[in-house]
């Protein structure tokens, strides 16, 4: 039996959806006073599709799913944020709440919600398309790549500050560690401290392959290393203390979508775009690619659309289209898999505490118990 409860908090209206084999039961009304309808479908598949459709229709009307008793792989929260280009699905948890990117007709916003999905604030962005949001909690701020403009958003003053030239570029990234921030735009990588003092500037060039530019950057958690990718088959490892190149990692990959340092900066975890479309692992100290057999999607195709670690990197989540696979990264084994609801083809994932936050291309923001 499958069951979901949705609540419209302003009115107190409740929608209970219950799927019992091929029979869908809907209970609507105020808590304690509901109207019940029941329909049996020819097949379980048709009943499940109608269940999902009714849930989605309610979410778009302002209902939310709150399930504090969610089992592993189940949603604790579903709320409809709406709007957004499918490749632009950023969000970030902070002590103030979760900031979720939203695109509207004339203006883009950061929508601040709490863990129950209640909207606390909507903040108009200074430009459209917030590609990524990185927290800088030491200064109670966030660093944003907003359509290749680099901004700091200061939470307490609710203000945006442009950190680079006001001109727009076609290549950019932002990455934040505990003590260091790195961002790229207009042909330069800037390495700064938490007060935005520029420590080093590194120039770069780009190449375009079939209309796409390889471009990606990521700081290690301690801020000592920067991995930078702007050429096919190559990753530069840069010492942030002096801005100098330490080494280049070369392999047969094409373009990189995302990178993360792990294992005390000895391992670089890479998601390849094009080529294998999967995960690649590089021994940084040995400057070579390695295989990690236990970290592999249990499907025929090994394509990965997104990945993320939890805070202590004990868990790694890989997403393939609408399915998430959770691994014990220390033991290098699969723990469990589950379906990501209310998504068409793609989503962004990021840990929110010990839970998994998800923003889908349908405009749904969710938190899953993993």
N, C-alpha and C positions, 0 to 999 in steps of 0.2 A: 504494500500500500504506500502511495506517495501522497504527501500532504504539504501544502503551503498556506501560510496565513499572511495576508497583506492588509496594511492599515493605512487609511488616510487620516493623518494625525490632526489636521485642522478640524475635521468634522467628527472624527471618532468612528467613521464608517469602517466596517470590517468586510473583507472578502476571504472566505476559506475555500480553497480548492482541494478536493480529495479525489484521488484516482485509485479506484478499487478494481483491479484487473481492467476490463474494458468499459467500466462505468465511471463517468465523471460526475461528481457531486459538487455543486456550487452553493455556498451559504453566504448570503449578502445581507447587510443591514447594520444596525448598531449592535455593539457587544451585548449579548444576552437576549437580543430580539432580532433574529435573522430569518430570511426567507430562503427556503431550500428548493433547488431544482436538481433534477437527476436525468442523465442521458447515457444510454448504453450504445457504444459504437461497434461497427462490424469487426474492427481489428484493434489490437492494442496500440499499434503505430498511430492510427487515426485518433485514438483517445489521447495519446501522449502529445500529439501535435496540437490538439484543441486545448489541452491543459496549458501548454506553453504559450499559445496564442492569447488565451484569456489572462494569464499572468502578465504578459507583456502589455496588453491593452490597459490593464490596471496600473502598471508602473508608469506608463505614459500619461495617465490621468493624475498622477501625483501620489499614488499608493507606494508604500515601501514594504520590503520584506525585512523583518527583524527576527532573527532566530538565535537566541542566546544558547540554545541547546543543540546547535548544529553538530552533526557528526562529522568525522573526517571526510573531507571532500565536498561538504555541503556549504551553501552560502549562509553566512551570518547576516549579511546585508545585501540587498539589491535596492538601488535607487536610480531613477532616470535623471541623468544630467543633461543629455541632449546635445545636439550640435557638434560639429567638428569634422574636419578632414580626416579620412580614415587612417592616414599615416601620422596623425598628430593627436595623440591620446595620452598626454602627460598628466601626472599627478604627483603629489608629495605629501607624506604625513609629517606633521610637526606637533609640538606640544599644544599648540592652539587648535589643532584639528587637521583635517585633510583638505588640501588645496587641489581642486580638480579643474582642469582646463575645459572651457566651454566656448564654442563659437556660436554667435547669434547673427542675425541678419546684418546689422551695421557695426557691431562691436564684439570683440572677444573678451572673455572674462576668466578670472579665477573664482571658482565657487568654493567657499569654505564651508565644509560640512563636519558634523561630529560623527562619531562611530555608529550612531543610530540613523544617520542620513538626514538629520535636520540641517537645513541651510542656515548658517550663522551670518554669512556676509557674501556679497558679490562684488568683486573688484574689477573695474574696467582696466584692460591692458593697454599699454601705450602703442602697441602695434598688433597685428594679427599673426596667428599661428605660433603658439608656444610649443616648440619642438621638444624641449626638455626642461626639467626643473630639478635643480640640485640643492639640497639643504646646506646651509652654513650656520649651524646652531650656535657656534661660539659668538656670532654677532647677531643672533636672532634674525636671520635674514635668509633669503633664497637667491640663487643665481639662476637666471633664465636665459635660454636661447629663444628669442622671440623673432622668428623669421630672419635669423642670422644677425639680428641686433643682440648685444649682450647687456642684460640689465641685472642690477641687484634690486630685489624687492625687500624693503625693510619693514618687518612685520609690525613693530610697535608704532611706527609713524605712518604706516599704510602708504608708502611712497616708493616710486621707481627712480633709479639712477642709472644712466647709461654709462657703462664702464669702458667703452671703446669709441672709436670714431662714429659719428652719427650716420655715416653712409652705410648702405646695405651691401652685403656680399652674398655670394652663392655657396660658400663653404664656412662651416662654423662647428664648434663643439664647446661644451662647458663641462668641467669636472671639478669636484670639490673634495678635499681631504680634511683632516682635522686642523691642519695648520696652513695649508696651501690651496690656492685656487689656480686652475689653468683654464684658459679659454682661447679660442682661435677665431679670427675674422680678418678680412682684408689683407691676407698674405702674411700674417704674423701670429705666432703663439705668444700669449702673455702669461707669465708665471708671477702670481702676486701673493702677498700675505693676506691675512684676514682683514686688514685695514685698507685693502686695495692698492697698496704700494707695489709698483711693478719691480720685481726682483730681476727678471730676465725677459728679454724679447728674442724670439727665434723666428726667422723668416722661413717661409715654405713656398713651394710651387705646387701646382696640381696637374693632373692629367685626366682626360675625359675618355671613357671607353663606352662606345655605343650610347652616348648621351648621358652617361652616369659618371660621377666623379668619386673615386675612392677617397674617403675622408672619415677619420674616427680618432678620438683621443681619450685616454683614461689615466687618471692618477692612481697610484697605489694608496691604500688606506692611510699609511703613515706620511704620504706626500713626498716621499724621497725619490720616487721614480714616475716618469710619465711615458706611457706607451702611445706612440703616434703613428698613424697609418695614412699615407697619402699617395702610395704607389702600389700597383699590383704586385703581390707576392712579397711585400716588405713591411716590416714593423720596426720603427726606431724606438730604442729604449734610451731615454734621456735622463740625466742626473739633474734634478731640480735645484740642487744646491749651487750649481755653477752654470746650468743651462747647456752643458756639453753632452754630445752623443757618447753613450757608453758602448752600444753595440747595435747591430742590425740583425733582426731575425728574418730569414729568407725561407720561403717554402712555395709550394705550387698553388696557394690559394689565390683567388681573384680579388674580391673586395670584402671588407669586414664591416659588419653591421654594429657589433658591440664587443667590448673587451673588458675583462676584470682580472686584476692580480689576485692570486691566492697563495696559500702555503708560504707565508712570510716572504712574499715577493719572488719566490722561486718558481712559481707557475703562472703562466698567462693563459687564461681561459678565453677562447675566441669563438664568436658566432660568425660563420662565413656567409656572405651574401653572394649569390651566383655560385658557380663551381659546385661544391658538394651540398650547399645550402644547409650544412650541418655544423657540429661543434668540432673545434680543433684545440689541441692542448700543446703548449710549448714550455719546455724546461728552460727558464730564463738563464740560469747560471750555466747550464750546459749548452745553451744556444741551439736547441734541437727540438723537433717535434716528437711528442710521445703519444702513445695510445693509452686510454683508460677504459678498459673493456666493460667495467661495471656501470659506467655512466653512459648509457645508450638507450634511446627510445625503443620500447619493445614492439615497434611496428615494423612492417617491411621496409618502408622508406624512413630514412633517418633525418629528414628535413626538420629543421628547428626554426620557428618563427620568432621566438623570444626566449630569454633566460634571465634568471636573477638568483642571487644568493640572499640568505638571511644575514643578520648582523654579524654573527660569529662564523659564518660560512660553513656551518655544520649541515645545512640543507641547500640543495640546488634544485631549482624548478626549471624544467624545459617545457616549452609549449610548442605543440604541433597543431596548427590550425585551431580547432576548438577543444583540444584535449591537453590537460596539464599532467606532467609526470614529475613526481616528487622523489628526490634521491637523498639518501644519507651520504653526504659528500666525504665524510671521514671514512666510513666503511666501504664507500664506492658501490652502493647497491640501491636498487629501486625499492622505495617504500610503498607507494601506491600511485594510482592514476585516477583522474576524474574529469568529467566534462565541464567546460566553461559555458555557462548559460548566457543566452541573449547576445550572441555574437554571430557575425556573418562569416568573416574570414580571418580577422586579425584582432589583436588586443595588445595592450601594454600591461606588464606585470611588474610589481614591486612589493617587497614586504612592508607591511604596516604592523610594526611590532613583531609578534610571532605568528601573525596571520598573513594571508596573501591578498593584497589589493589588486584589482583588475579593472581596467577601463576598456570597454569594447567598442568596436566600430558601429554598434547600434546606439551608442550613447549611454550605455548602462555602466554605472560604477558599482562594484561589488567587493565584499570582503569574504574570503573563504577560510574555513577552519582546515588547516592542513596538518 
